[in-house]
């Protein structure tokens, strides 16, 4: 008797196991047209946060990282066989959700994809490069942002925290000491006494506390 585990977290709704009809064929995404690659707001289409929220709410986001085996293990129990079928159904549902969130060009590119993880992987390849200019612009704004006398210190701090969190969302985590230095350097000369006192007393707050 085979002992087999899989990452299924939630049982799929009743119905036929559509995985048996997964389309065959070449990897269509390898020939994605320029229009599909350069579509406006692409990261907010097929691979946006709203889609991940939907997949997480249905307990099927794991299909973005794992695809079901080609076939059920030999000698598996009826329960394991049902779990395998559920996994296949949920993988197909994720794939359909992703395709439904795309524009027409991307839908045609990925209509031959067999699994959700295939789409997820190649979308990261297609649009991952778009993070670079966003990161550059965010870092530039962060280090050049300056508080003017009379402006709201709270709003200035909130703006800088937002930029730091935006970089974290793009996998760029700045050291706390650096973010604090950047914040202190953004203050006008009227804050010089505060900055000197801060450095002399070696205060170590978090960026948010500062």
Buried (B, 14 or more C-beta within 10 A) or exposed (E): EEEBEBEBEEEBEEEEBBBEEBEEEEEBBEEBEEEBBEBEEBBEBBBEEEBEEBBEEBBBBBBBEBBBEEEBBEEBEEEBEBBBBBBBBBBBBBBEBBBEBBBEBBBBBBEBBBBBBBBBBBBEEBBEEEBEEBBEEBBEEBEEBEBEEEEEEEEBBEBBBEBBEBBEEEEEEBEBEEBBEBBBEBBEEEBEEEEEEBEEEEEEEEBEEB
